[in-house]
Amino acid sequence: ETGVTQTPRHLVMGMTNKKSLKCEQHLGHNAMYWYKQSAKKPLELMFVYSLEERVENNSVPSRFSPECPNSSHLFLHLHTLQPEDSALYLCASSQGVAVTLSGANVLTFGAGSRLTVL
Amino acid sequence: AQKVTQAQTEISVVEKEDVTLDCVYETRDTTYYLFWYKQPPSGELVFLIRRNSFDEQNEISGRYSWNFQKSTSSFNFTITASQVVDSAVYFCALSEANTDKLIFGTGTRLQVFP
């Protein structure tokens, strides 16, 4: 497989459930990202990992817990979510500033995981 | 603080019309990068172009062209002779130098009717 793969593509969960979103990239990139896309809102940057270390955490509630076990995989663990957390969660990867030493990194996105919280 | 504004929420055109999508940005940095991405109905954002703040030359790629004007902090995108396949949401984005942080605008939904 090539590019950025996200699973599952669709997820429905209750507010008391615990689930995880998975992202895998086959591009040899060093940075990985989680974005949240809600209706009529900008794409919200949630987390950035560079060389497996979290470098950005945009005031995301603790019910979202990211994990980056290696440079190819990124998870978003979900627990006790609220209905307003329903959204499209997009994963992306890039070569990362730590490697390219610039801010010109092109992000490659996955197709997203559509989350519905009942 | 960085900010990207796409004032046009939705645009509808008929095939073969030209259409321009507006993007205005704010940043305090002198070195920064601007991007356009396309999000078709499948959901996956597709990279279209990247420009750095020192290169104000306009760029043309097939039916697509971009107009970067630092004086007005704008980076507008024009599709010439639009086609139905151009229907998508288009996002403008900004990244400051030496960060992995890419900030997006709210997007413009383009509908091209046959």
gemmi code that builds the backbone of each chain (N, CA, C; Angstrom):
import gemmi

chains = {
    "A": [
        ("GLU", (0.841, -1.201, 0.000), (0.000, 0.000, 0.000), (0.868, 1.239, 0.000)),
        ("THR", (0.350, 2.287, -0.589), (1.083, 3.543, -0.623), (0.261, 4.635, 0.031)),
        ("GLY", (0.889, 5.777, 0.340), (0.160, 6.914, 0.855), (-0.175, 6.766, 2.329)),
        ("VAL", (-1.260, 7.397, 2.709), (-1.697, 7.422, 4.100), (-3.033, 6.687, 4.198)),
        ("THR", (-3.066, 5.691, 5.059), (-4.262, 4.850, 5.206), (-4.857, 5.041, 6.583)),
        ("GLN", (-6.162, 5.284, 6.628), (-6.855, 5.455, 7.902), (-7.912, 4.384, 8.074)),
        ("THR", (-7.987, 3.834, 9.280), (-9.028, 2.869, 9.616), (-9.551, 3.134, 11.020)),
        ("PRO", (-10.852, 2.906, 11.268), (-11.863, 2.584, 10.260), (-12.269, 3.822, 9.473)),
        ("ARG", (-12.929, 3.662, 8.377), (-13.418, 4.804, 7.602), (-14.658, 5.400, 8.253)),
        ("HIS", (-15.448, 4.554, 8.924), (-16.640, 5.028, 9.614), (-16.701, 4.376, 10.990)),
        ("LEU", (-17.089, 5.162, 11.980), (-17.185, 4.645, 13.344), (-18.356, 5.318, 14.042)),
        ("VAL", (-19.205, 4.484, 14.645), (-20.302, 4.996, 15.457), (-20.067, 4.488, 16.871)),
        ("MET", (-20.093, 5.388, 17.840), (-19.839, 4.964, 19.207), (-20.724, 5.724, 20.182)),
        ("GLY", (-20.986, 5.089, 21.308), (-21.726, 5.736, 22.373), (-20.775, 6.548, 23.230)),
        ("MET", (-21.343, 7.380, 24.080), (-20.523, 8.289, 24.874), (-19.663, 7.564, 25.909)),
        ("THR", (-20.018, 6.335, 26.233), (-19.243, 5.623, 27.251), (-18.236, 4.650, 26.641)),
        ("ASN", (-18.229, 4.535, 25.324), (-17.323, 3.591, 24.661), (-15.884, 4.079, 24.663)),
        ("LYS", (-14.984, 3.125, 24.422), (-13.577, 3.440, 24.143), (-13.242, 2.832, 22.794)),
        ("LYS", (-12.735, 3.650, 21.910), (-12.356, 3.184, 20.583), (-11.061, 3.876, 20.164)),
        ("SER", (-10.486, 3.406, 19.072), (-9.261, 4.036, 18.560), (-9.340, 4.198, 17.052)),
        ("LEU", (-8.764, 5.289, 16.567), (-8.573, 5.503, 15.141), (-7.111, 5.213, 14.825)),
        ("LYS", (-6.900, 4.604, 13.676), (-5.536, 4.231, 13.297), (-5.137, 4.903, 11.989)),
        ("CYS", (-3.879, 5.303, 11.924), (-3.334, 5.923, 10.721), (-1.979, 5.280, 10.438)),
        ("GLU", (-1.753, 4.968, 9.171), (-0.491, 4.357, 8.770), (0.005, 5.045, 7.500)),
        ("GLN", (1.286, 5.396, 7.491), (1.835, 6.016, 6.283), (3.004, 5.195, 5.759)),
        ("HIS", (3.070, 5.096, 4.430), (4.090, 4.290, 3.750), (4.979, 5.175, 2.905)),
        ("LEU", (5.188, 6.417, 3.354), (5.915, 7.400, 2.560), (7.298, 7.707, 3.112)),
        ("GLY", (7.644, 7.078, 4.234), (8.938, 7.376, 4.845), (8.988, 8.744, 5.492)),
        ("HIS", (7.828, 9.294, 5.822), (7.771, 10.608, 6.441), (8.108, 10.551, 7.929)),
        ("ASN", (8.457, 11.724, 8.474), (8.873, 11.803, 9.874), (7.897, 12.572, 10.762)),
        ("ALA", (6.908, 13.198, 10.169), (5.936, 13.953, 10.953), (4.540, 13.427, 10.635)),
        ("MET", (3.703, 13.359, 11.662), (2.319, 12.903, 11.479), (1.384, 13.813, 12.251)),
        ("TYR", (0.171, 13.932, 11.733), (-0.765, 14.939, 12.226), (-2.163, 14.340, 12.390)),
        ("TRP", (-2.905, 14.866, 13.349), (-4.352, 14.656, 13.420), (-5.035, 16.007, 13.253)),
        ("TYR", (-6.005, 16.039, 12.324), (-6.862, 17.199, 12.136), (-8.312, 16.772, 12.356)),
        ("LYS", (-9.123, 17.714, 12.850), (-10.554, 17.478, 12.999), (-11.282, 18.382, 12.017)),
        ("GLN", (-12.235, 17.810, 11.267), (-13.007, 18.591, 10.312), (-14.485, 18.478, 10.661)),
        ("SER", (-15.048, 19.569, 11.174), (-16.473, 19.646, 11.494), (-17.158, 20.506, 10.450)),
        ("ALA", (-18.468, 20.367, 10.379), (-19.233, 21.153, 9.411), (-19.059, 22.638, 9.690)),
        ("LYS", (-18.783, 23.387, 8.637), (-18.713, 24.847, 8.694), (-17.657, 25.384, 9.647)),
        ("LYS", (-16.646, 24.601, 9.920), (-15.521, 25.065, 10.748), (-14.229, 24.826, 9.981)),
        ("PRO", (-13.185, 25.601, 10.286), (-11.907, 25.314, 9.628), (-11.391, 23.953, 10.061)),
        ("LEU", (-10.513, 23.409, 9.267), (-9.795, 22.212, 9.685), (-8.993, 22.570, 10.940)),
        ("GLU", (-9.256, 21.833, 12.017), (-8.600, 22.153, 13.290), (-7.431, 21.204, 13.518)),
        ("LEU", (-6.245, 21.784, 13.677), (-5.082, 20.972, 13.991), (-5.186, 20.503, 15.433)),
        ("MET", (-5.081, 19.203, 15.644), (-5.192, 18.650, 16.999), (-3.797, 18.336, 17.557)),
        ("PHE", (-3.069, 17.505, 16.847), (-1.766, 17.045, 17.342), (-0.782, 16.947, 16.177)),
        ("VAL", (0.500, 17.182, 16.510), (1.575, 16.957, 15.558), (2.651, 16.148, 16.250)),
        ("TYR", (3.117, 15.116, 15.578), (4.254, 14.335, 16.061), (5.398, 14.488, 15.067)),
        ("SER", (6.586, 14.769, 15.580), (7.773, 14.848, 14.745), (8.804, 13.893, 15.319)),
        ("LEU", (9.271, 12.981, 14.503), (10.220, 11.951, 14.957), (9.704, 11.270, 16.229)),
        ("GLU", (8.406, 10.971, 16.207), (7.720, 10.233, 17.265), (7.551, 11.004, 18.570)),
        ("GLU", (7.887, 12.289, 18.558), (7.642, 13.107, 19.751), (6.526, 14.106, 19.459)),
        ("ARG", (5.644, 14.294, 20.439), (4.553, 15.238, 20.235), (5.101, 16.656, 20.297)),
        ("VAL", (4.906, 17.430, 19.237), (5.435, 18.793, 19.184), (4.338, 19.837, 19.177)),
        ("GLU", (3.098, 19.395, 19.065), (1.986, 20.338, 19.028), (0.771, 19.669, 19.657)),
        ("ASN", (0.152, 20.381, 20.573), (-1.073, 19.888, 21.198), (-1.967, 21.095, 21.353)),
        ("ASN", (-2.956, 21.203, 20.483), (-3.731, 22.438, 20.392), (-4.915, 22.477, 21.345)),
        ("SER", (-4.635, 22.412, 22.646), (-5.699, 22.513, 23.652), (-6.824, 21.528, 23.384)),
        ("VAL", (-6.433, 20.323, 23.082), (-7.422, 19.281, 22.799), (-7.854, 18.635, 24.116)),
        ("PRO", (-9.172, 18.408, 24.294), (-9.632, 17.768, 25.541), (-8.965, 16.417, 25.762)),
        ("SER", (-8.807, 16.059, 27.020), (-8.088, 14.823, 27.366), (-8.840, 13.562, 26.960)),
        ("ARG", (-10.086, 13.677, 26.545), (-10.812, 12.488, 26.070), (-10.270, 12.014, 24.710)),
        ("PHE", (-9.400, 12.848, 24.104), (-8.660, 12.439, 22.909), (-7.216, 12.197, 23.326)),
        ("SER", (-6.703, 11.018, 23.060), (-5.350, 10.684, 23.487), (-4.568, 10.127, 22.310)),
        ("PRO", (-3.563, 10.853, 21.811), (-2.804, 10.358, 20.667), (-1.684, 9.436, 21.106)),
        ("GLU", (-1.270, 8.596, 20.158), (-0.143, 7.706, 20.412), (0.615, 7.522, 19.109)),
        ("CYS", (1.938, 7.642, 19.162), (2.760, 7.475, 17.969), (3.871, 6.487, 18.301)),
        ("PRO", (3.613, 5.183, 18.135), (4.592, 4.171, 18.530), (5.832, 4.135, 17.642)),
        ("ASN", (5.685, 4.557, 16.395), (6.830, 4.642, 15.469), (6.477, 5.645, 14.380)),
        ("SER", (7.408, 5.928, 13.515), (7.190, 7.019, 12.550), (6.159, 6.670, 11.490)),
        ("SER", (5.745, 5.407, 11.424), (4.778, 5.017, 10.395), (3.353, 4.938, 10.906)),
        ("HIS", (3.177, 4.934, 12.211), (1.845, 4.716, 12.775), (1.451, 5.814, 13.752)),
        ("LEU", (0.185, 6.157, 13.694), (-0.364, 7.158, 14.601), (-1.759, 6.708, 14.988)),
        ("PHE", (-2.044, 6.789, 16.288), (-3.361, 6.407, 16.778), (-4.018, 7.606, 17.466)),
        ("LEU", (-5.333, 7.570, 17.486), (-6.093, 8.526, 18.286), (-7.073, 7.716, 19.123)),
        ("HIS", (-6.786, 7.648, 20.422), (-7.625, 6.885, 21.339), (-8.752, 7.784, 21.839)),
        ("LEU", (-9.953, 7.228, 21.814), (-11.156, 8.005, 22.124), (-11.869, 7.390, 23.326)),
        ("HIS", (-12.246, 8.216, 24.306), (-13.019, 7.692, 25.431), (-13.909, 8.780, 26.008)),
        ("THR", (-15.096, 8.380, 26.393), (-16.129, 9.273, 26.930), (-16.304, 10.518, 26.087)),
        ("LEU", (-16.527, 10.293, 24.785), (-16.705, 11.425, 23.882), (-18.096, 12.024, 24.018)),
        ("GLN", (-18.240, 13.225, 23.451), (-19.501, 13.944, 23.454), (-20.053, 13.988, 22.025)),
        ("PRO", (-21.349, 14.174, 21.873), (-21.909, 14.255, 20.508), (-21.243, 15.334, 19.648)),
        ("GLU", (-20.794, 16.416, 20.255), (-20.137, 17.477, 19.459), (-18.761, 17.066, 18.933)),
        ("ASP", (-18.285, 15.911, 19.371), (-17.028, 15.390, 18.837), (-17.229, 14.676, 17.506)),
        ("SER", (-18.468, 14.509, 17.111), (-18.748, 13.894, 15.810), (-18.153, 14.759, 14.712)),
        ("ALA", (-17.346, 14.142, 13.862), (-16.621, 14.894, 12.837), (-15.868, 13.923, 11.949)),
        ("LEU", (-15.198, 14.478, 10.951), (-14.258, 13.715, 10.133), (-12.859, 13.952, 10.706)),
        ("TYR", (-12.182, 12.888, 11.067), (-10.833, 13.006, 11.618), (-9.842, 12.605, 10.539)),
        ("LEU", (-8.991, 13.569, 10.206), (-8.044, 13.380, 9.121), (-6.628, 13.228, 9.668)),
        ("CYS", (-5.953, 12.239, 9.154), (-4.559, 12.014, 9.480), (-3.719, 12.495, 8.288)),
        ("ALA", (-2.540, 13.003, 8.567), (-1.643, 13.435, 7.498), (-0.208, 13.148, 7.914)),
        ("SER", (0.673, 13.138, 6.930), (2.092, 12.991, 7.219), (2.884, 13.924, 6.317)),
        ("SER", (4.116, 14.228, 6.750), (5.012, 15.050, 5.936), (6.447, 14.692, 6.296)),
        ("GLN", (7.378, 15.234, 5.525), (8.779, 14.967, 5.834), (9.168, 15.604, 7.157)),
        ("GLY", (8.493, 16.697, 7.552), (8.747, 17.298, 8.853), (9.887, 18.291, 8.850)),
        ("VAL", (9.722, 19.329, 9.666), (10.719, 20.392, 9.751), (12.054, 19.859, 10.245)),
        ("ALA", (12.030, 18.880, 11.113), (13.265, 18.338, 11.677), (14.171, 17.770, 10.594)),
        ("VAL", (13.558, 17.397, 9.475), (14.336, 16.835, 8.374), (14.617, 17.884, 7.312)),
        ("THR", (13.609, 18.640, 6.931), (13.752, 19.583, 5.824), (14.235, 20.954, 6.264)),
        ("LEU", (14.156, 21.231, 7.575), (14.619, 22.513, 8.128), (13.922, 23.710, 7.494)),
        ("SER", (12.648, 23.542, 7.170), (11.867, 24.662, 6.636), (10.420, 24.449, 7.005)),
        ("GLY", (9.571, 25.393, 6.680), (8.148, 25.214, 6.947), (7.381, 24.898, 5.702)),
        ("ALA", (8.083, 24.377, 4.701), (7.440, 24.199, 3.399), (6.989, 22.779, 3.169)),
        ("ASN", (6.712, 22.068, 4.256), (6.405, 20.658, 4.090), (5.015, 20.438, 3.551)),
        ("VAL", (4.937, 19.642, 2.509), (3.647, 19.297, 1.927), (3.059, 18.134, 2.718)),
        ("LEU", (1.836, 18.295, 3.173), (1.165, 17.228, 3.894), (0.444, 16.313, 2.925)),
        ("THR", (0.560, 15.018, 3.173), (-0.216, 14.026, 2.450), (-1.282, 13.515, 3.397)),
        ("PHE", (-2.533, 13.596, 2.976), (-3.653, 13.248, 3.844), (-4.208, 11.868, 3.540)),
        ("GLY", (-4.769, 11.261, 4.585), (-5.591, 10.080, 4.402), (-7.015, 10.493, 4.060)),
        ("ALA", (-7.862, 9.503, 3.827), (-9.243, 9.774, 3.429), (-10.142, 10.110, 4.613)),
        ("GLY", (-9.632, 9.923, 5.821), (-10.388, 10.322, 7.002), (-11.183, 9.192, 7.636)),
        ("SER", (-11.489, 9.379, 8.913), (-12.379, 8.480, 9.647), (-13.581, 9.308, 10.083)),
        ("ARG", (-14.750, 8.925, 9.601), (-15.981, 9.650, 9.937), (-16.515, 9.104, 11.252)),
        ("LEU", (-16.490, 9.934, 12.297), (-16.893, 9.515, 13.641), (-18.248, 10.108, 13.994)),
        ("THR", (-19.136, 9.251, 14.466), (-20.438, 9.700, 14.969), (-20.569, 9.263, 16.410)),
        ("VAL", (-20.812, 10.207, 17.300), (-20.985, 9.912, 18.721), (-22.457, 10.078, 19.071)),
        ("LEU", (-23.039, 8.990, 19.560), (-24.481, 9.022, 19.865), (-24.715, 9.398, 21.328)),
    ],
    "B": [
        ("ALA", (-0.254, 36.210, 15.361), (-0.982, 34.950, 15.173), (-1.286, 34.751, 13.694)),
        ("GLN", (-1.357, 33.492, 13.307), (-1.652, 33.176, 11.922), (-3.150, 33.048, 11.720)),
        ("LYS", (-3.587, 33.451, 10.547), (-5.004, 33.288, 10.218), (-5.163, 33.224, 8.711)),
        ("VAL", (-6.086, 32.384, 8.259), (-6.395, 32.290, 6.839), (-7.898, 32.490, 6.674)),
        ("THR", (-8.273, 33.394, 5.803), (-9.686, 33.702, 5.587), (-10.090, 33.395, 4.146)),
        ("GLN", (-11.094, 32.572, 4.018), (-11.701, 32.305, 2.715), (-13.148, 32.763, 2.826)),
        ("ALA", (-13.394, 33.965, 2.352), (-14.702, 34.591, 2.578), (-15.825, 33.922, 1.796)),
        ("GLN", (-15.505, 33.283, 0.690), (-16.529, 32.639, -0.141), (-16.812, 31.248, 0.423)),
        ("THR", (-18.012, 31.051, 0.924), (-18.365, 29.754, 1.487), (-18.673, 28.761, 0.368)),
        ("GLU", (-19.436, 29.241, -0.618), (-19.852, 28.357, -1.699), (-19.958, 29.155, -3.004)),
        ("ILE", (-19.496, 28.544, -4.074), (-19.596, 29.169, -5.411), (-20.174, 28.132, -6.369)),
        ("SER", (-21.124, 28.570, -7.171), (-21.682, 27.699, -8.202), (-21.452, 28.331, -9.565)),
        ("VAL", (-20.961, 27.533, -10.493), (-20.734, 28.017, -11.859), (-21.215, 26.947, -12.824)),
        ("VAL", (-21.330, 27.356, -14.066), (-21.668, 26.413, -15.129), (-20.372, 26.039, -15.838)),
        ("GLU", (-20.309, 24.821, -16.289), (-19.107, 24.340, -16.973), (-18.609, 25.359, -17.991)),
        ("LYS", (-17.294, 25.467, -18.073), (-16.556, 26.327, -18.999), (-16.426, 27.760, -18.504)),
        ("GLU", (-17.101, 28.085, -17.420), (-16.891, 29.407, -16.834), (-15.556, 29.436, -16.102)),
        ("ASP", (-14.957, 30.624, -15.995), (-13.788, 30.803, -15.155), (-14.264, 31.159, -13.745)),
        ("VAL", (-13.504, 30.717, -12.745), (-13.889, 31.009, -11.368), (-12.634, 31.296, -10.547)),
        ("THR", (-12.736, 32.282, -9.659), (-11.616, 32.637, -8.790), (-11.998, 32.435, -7.338)),
        ("LEU", (-11.160, 31.709, -6.614), (-11.356, 31.466, -5.193), (-10.399, 32.368, -4.424)),
        ("ASP", (-10.943, 33.112, -3.477), (-10.144, 34.104, -2.755), (-9.535, 33.529, -1.481)),
        ("CYS", (-8.355, 34.023, -1.153), (-7.684, 33.631, 0.093), (-6.919, 34.829, 0.614)),
        ("VAL", (-7.176, 35.202, 1.859), (-6.454, 36.284, 2.519), (-5.824, 35.714, 3.775)),
        ("TYR", (-4.582, 36.075, 4.029), (-3.891, 35.488, 5.172), (-3.316, 36.568, 6.080)),
        ("GLU", (-3.025, 36.172, 7.316), (-2.381, 37.062, 8.287), (-1.236, 36.312, 8.936)),
        ("THR", (-0.096, 36.970, 9.011), (1.038, 36.400, 9.728), (2.001, 37.513, 10.081)),
        ("ARG", (2.741, 37.325, 11.162), (3.741, 38.328, 11.562), (5.109, 37.974, 10.985)),
        ("ASP", (5.252, 36.744, 10.496), (6.546, 36.304, 10.000), (6.828, 36.880, 8.620)),
        ("THR", (8.094, 37.045, 8.308), (8.484, 37.490, 6.969), (8.708, 36.293, 6.059)),
        ("THR", (8.963, 35.139, 6.666), (9.134, 33.906, 5.895), (7.973, 32.973, 6.210)),
        ("TYR", (7.228, 32.642, 5.200), (6.075, 31.760, 5.393), (5.752, 31.080, 4.067)),
        ("TYR", (4.834, 30.131, 4.135), (4.494, 29.331, 2.961), (2.982, 29.255, 2.831)),
        ("LEU", (2.529, 29.318, 1.628), (1.101, 29.265, 1.338), (0.790, 28.047, 0.480)),
        ("PHE", (-0.362, 27.471, 0.721), (-0.753, 26.231, 0.039), (-2.212, 26.319, -0.420)),
        ("TRP", (-2.526, 25.529, -1.433), (-3.910, 25.233, -1.773), (-4.061, 23.715, -1.814)),
        ("TYR", (-5.178, 23.258, -1.231), (-5.541, 21.844, -1.269), (-6.954, 21.707, -1.814)),
        ("LYS", (-7.213, 20.580, -2.445), (-8.551, 20.262, -2.969), (-9.091, 19.056, -2.197)),
        ("GLN", (-10.354, 19.132, -1.770), (-10.985, 18.004, -1.103), (-12.199, 17.564, -1.910)),
        ("PRO", (-12.046, 16.508, -2.711), (-13.198, 16.003, -3.476), (-14.153, 15.270, -2.534)),
        ("PRO", (-15.305, 14.841, -3.033), (-16.284, 14.156, -2.172), (-15.721, 12.931, -1.446)),
        ("SER", (-14.691, 12.320, -1.956), (-14.099, 11.148, -1.291), (-13.487, 11.512, 0.063)),
        ("GLY", (-13.185, 12.773, 0.291), (-12.712, 13.218, 1.599), (-11.227, 13.472, 1.717)),
        ("GLU", (-10.435, 12.908, 0.859), (-8.978, 13.018, 0.986), (-8.485, 14.340, 0.416)),
        ("LEU", (-7.788, 15.136, 1.209), (-7.256, 16.398, 0.719), (-6.086, 16.140, -0.222)),
        ("VAL", (-6.105, 16.821, -1.354), (-5.079, 16.650, -2.368), (-4.307, 17.952, -2.512)),
        ("PHE", (-2.990, 17.877, -2.420), (-2.126, 19.044, -2.539), (-2.161, 19.584, -3.960)),
        ("LEU", (-2.274, 20.917, -4.093), (-2.269, 21.550, -5.412), (-1.020, 22.393, -5.634)),
        ("ILE", (-0.678, 23.252, -4.663), (0.446, 24.148, -4.865), (1.002, 24.629, -3.526)),
        ("ARG", (2.279, 24.958, -3.532), (2.957, 25.571, -2.394), (3.775, 26.752, -2.911)),
        ("ARG", (3.714, 27.888, -2.199), (4.516, 29.067, -2.540), (5.219, 29.562, -1.292)),
        ("ASN", (6.424, 30.081, -1.440), (7.057, 30.730, -0.302), (6.909, 32.238, -0.427)),
        ("SER", (7.088, 32.920, 0.692), (6.793, 34.349, 0.765), (7.737, 35.214, -0.060)),
        ("PHE", (8.820, 34.637, -0.530), (9.781, 35.424, -1.308), (9.553, 35.304, -2.806)),
        ("ASP", (8.605, 34.487, -3.194), (8.365, 34.253, -4.606), (6.967, 34.727, -4.972)),
        ("GLU", (6.865, 35.923, -5.516), (5.564, 36.492, -5.850), (5.170, 36.265, -7.294)),
        ("GLN", (5.932, 35.464, -7.990), (5.567, 35.182, -9.386), (4.275, 34.406, -9.428)),
        ("ASN", (3.407, 34.788, -10.345), (2.191, 34.014, -10.526), (2.534, 32.682, -11.193)),
        ("GLU", (1.711, 31.710, -10.934), (1.991, 30.379, -11.471), (0.789, 29.843, -12.224)),
        ("ILE", (1.073, 29.152, -13.308), (0.011, 28.548, -14.107), (0.337, 27.074, -14.275)),
        ("SER", (-0.681, 26.244, -14.047), (-0.527, 24.818, -14.277), (-1.789, 24.329, -14.975)),
        ("GLY", (-1.722, 24.205, -16.264), (-2.904, 23.796, -17.024), (-4.023, 24.813, -16.894)),
        ("ARG", (-5.168, 24.381, -16.386), (-6.306, 25.295, -16.225), (-6.244, 26.060, -14.905)),
        ("TYR", (-5.277, 25.727, -14.072), (-5.163, 26.346, -12.755), (-4.130, 27.477, -12.793)),
        ("SER", (-4.424, 28.557, -12.099), (-3.426, 29.625, -11.939), (-3.577, 30.245, -10.563)),
        ("TRP", (-2.473, 30.775, -10.064), (-2.455, 31.346, -8.725), (-1.851, 32.749, -8.787)),
        ("ASN", (-2.471, 33.670, -8.039), (-2.036, 35.067, -7.996), (-1.660, 35.417, -6.564)),
        ("PHE", (-0.375, 35.571, -6.306), (0.132, 35.873, -4.968), (0.449, 37.363, -4.897)),
        ("GLN", (-0.215, 38.092, -3.993), (0.005, 39.530, -3.834), (0.324, 39.804, -2.372)),
        ("LYS", (1.606, 40.024, -2.075), (1.987, 40.302, -0.682), (1.390, 41.614, -0.190)),
        ("SER", (1.244, 42.579, -1.087), (0.742, 43.904, -0.685), (-0.664, 43.822, -0.097)),
        ("THR", (-1.435, 42.855, -0.559), (-2.807, 42.688, -0.049), (-2.960, 41.393, 0.745)),
        ("SER", (-1.842, 40.706, 1.004), (-1.861, 39.427, 1.745), (-2.882, 38.465, 1.152)),
        ("SER", (-2.818, 38.321, -0.147), (-3.777, 37.438, -0.798), (-3.068, 36.403, -1.674)),
        ("PHE", (-3.719, 35.269, -1.807), (-3.180, 34.169, -2.619), (-4.374, 33.517, -3.295)),
        ("ASN", (-4.841, 34.120, -4.374), (-6.075, 33.689, -5.025), (-5.821, 32.627, -6.081)),
        ("PHE", (-6.828, 31.820, -6.287), (-6.737, 30.632, -7.148), (-7.812, 30.735, -8.224)),
        ("THR", (-7.401, 30.633, -9.475), (-8.351, 30.727, -10.590), (-8.367, 29.428, -11.385)),
        ("ILE", (-9.572, 28.944, -11.640), (-9.757, 27.794, -12.527), (-10.353, 28.329, -13.822)),
        ("THR", (-9.678, 28.074, -14.905), (-10.154, 28.522, -16.221), (-10.936, 27.393, -16.881)),
        ("ALA", (-12.013, 27.762, -17.538), (-12.834, 26.764, -18.242), (-13.167, 25.598, -17.314)),
        ("SER", (-13.880, 25.895, -16.256), (-14.162, 24.895, -15.214), (-14.866, 23.669, -15.789)),
        ("GLN", (-14.646, 22.541, -15.099), (-15.261, 21.270, -15.492), (-15.985, 20.690, -14.276)),
        ("VAL", (-16.899, 19.785, -14.542), (-17.662, 19.160, -13.448), (-16.721, 18.500, -12.441)),
        ("VAL", (-15.627, 17.929, -12.926), (-14.670, 17.247, -12.033), (-13.958, 18.210, -11.086)),
        ("ASP", (-14.079, 19.505, -11.338), (-13.479, 20.490, -10.433), (-14.334, 20.693, -9.183)),
        ("SER", (-15.525, 20.145, -9.163), (-16.405, 20.291, -7.995), (-15.747, 19.662, -6.776)),
        ("ALA", (-15.555, 20.470, -5.747), (-14.846, 20.016, -4.545), (-14.843, 21.181, -3.552)),
        ("VAL", (-14.280, 20.907, -2.377), (-14.005, 21.992, -1.433), (-12.525, 22.321, -1.551)),
        ("TYR", (-12.216, 23.601, -1.674), (-10.839, 24.039, -1.841), (-10.391, 24.797, -0.599)),
        ("PHE", (-9.231, 24.406, -0.083), (-8.698, 25.002, 1.133), (-7.405, 25.732, 0.840)),
        ("CYS", (-7.302, 26.924, 1.393), (-6.060, 27.675, 1.409), (-5.422, 27.467, 2.781)),
        ("ALA", (-4.097, 27.414, 2.847), (-3.438, 27.155, 4.125), (-2.129, 27.927, 4.230)),
        ("LEU", (-1.684, 28.122, 5.459), (-0.486, 28.915, 5.747), (0.405, 28.166, 6.734)),
        ("SER", (1.702, 28.197, 6.474), (2.648, 27.618, 7.413), (3.787, 28.609, 7.600)),
        ("GLU", (4.135, 28.889, 8.857), (5.278, 29.748, 9.106), (6.544, 28.904, 9.052)),
        ("ALA", (7.674, 29.554, 8.861), (8.939, 28.840, 8.711), (9.286, 28.075, 9.985)),
        ("ASN", (9.927, 26.963, 9.797), (10.459, 26.168, 10.905), (9.402, 25.625, 11.853)),
        ("THR", (8.201, 25.431, 11.353), (7.171, 24.751, 12.154), (6.521, 23.679, 11.296)),
        ("ASP", (5.954, 22.708, 11.957), (5.172, 21.680, 11.263), (3.684, 22.005, 11.297)),
        ("LYS", (3.370, 23.249, 11.671), (1.978, 23.613, 11.884), (1.402, 24.240, 10.619)),
        ("LEU", (0.382, 23.612, 10.042), (-0.277, 24.124, 8.843), (-1.681, 24.564, 9.235)),
        ("ILE", (-1.969, 25.851, 9.030), (-3.265, 26.409, 9.426), (-4.127, 26.597, 8.188)),
        ("PHE", (-5.350, 26.079, 8.251), (-6.245, 26.110, 7.098), (-7.318, 27.184, 7.245)),
        ("GLY", (-7.813, 27.653, 6.096), (-9.017, 28.457, 6.066), (-10.236, 27.549, 6.159)),
        ("THR", (-11.420, 28.152, 6.119), (-12.657, 27.385, 6.267), (-13.064, 26.677, 4.984)),
        ("GLY", (-12.395, 26.970, 3.894), (-12.689, 26.283, 2.644), (-13.776, 26.958, 1.824)),
        ("THR", (-13.714, 26.751, 0.525), (-14.749, 27.227, -0.407), (-15.261, 26.023, -1.181)),
        ("ARG", (-16.584, 25.810, -1.093), (-17.176, 24.694, -1.844), (-17.499, 25.177, -3.256)),
        ("LEU", (-16.903, 24.537, -4.236), (-17.150, 24.880, -5.641), (-18.023, 23.811, -6.270)),
        ("GLN", (-19.126, 24.249, -6.849), (-19.985, 23.325, -7.602), (-19.989, 23.767, -9.057)),
        ("VAL", (-19.610, 22.848, -9.911), (-19.616, 23.129, -11.348), (-20.725, 22.295, -11.978)),
        ("PHE", (-21.694, 22.963, -12.558), (-22.842, 22.275, -13.171), (-22.632, 22.129, -14.676)),
        ("PRO", (-23.101, 20.991, -15.208), (-22.953, 20.773, -16.659), (-23.872, 21.692, -17.456)),
    ],
}
model = gemmi.Model(1)
for chain_id, residues in chains.items():
    chain = gemmi.Chain(chain_id)
    for i, (resn, *xyz) in enumerate(residues, 1):
        res = gemmi.Residue()
        res.name, res.seqid = resn, gemmi.SeqId(i, " ")
        for name, pos in zip(("N", "CA", "C"), xyz):
            atom = gemmi.Atom()
            atom.name, atom.element = name, gemmi.Element(name[0])
            atom.pos, atom.b_iso = gemmi.Position(*pos), 0.0
            res.add_atom(atom)
        chain.add_residue(res)
    model.add_chain(chain)
structure = gemmi.Structure()
structure.add_model(model)
structure.setup_entities()
